Amino acid sequence: MLRNPFFVLVAACSLLFVMTILAFVATMFSDPASPVVQFIDRQGITLIAGEVVAILLTGMLAMVVDRRQTLRQRQLSADAGDATPSSGPSSTPQASESTGS
């Protein structure tokens, strides 16, 4: 089965989101004149919003691709099952036959 590249993107976006949140927390304990703190103060909410959108989009894409791959795999296995001769329902023992004396 093919690997879904969007799951890796979801993980990367989520990691970036966690790192941004940790940077927010770190700015509370740092020097307010630091350029990194000023950048986080100015652009932090925009970063968080963009990361949330990226997580949602890549998550949805990962689920769609995974579903399509699953359906394709089921279709291929069903097609392979149709190619083999079936034994039919008469070859399986019935419960009423096994209880008869």
Summary of the structure (lengths in Angstrom):
residues: 101
radius of gyration: 27.2
end to end distance: 49.7
largest distance: 93.1
contacts: 211
relative contact order: 0.12
helix: 80%
strand: 0%
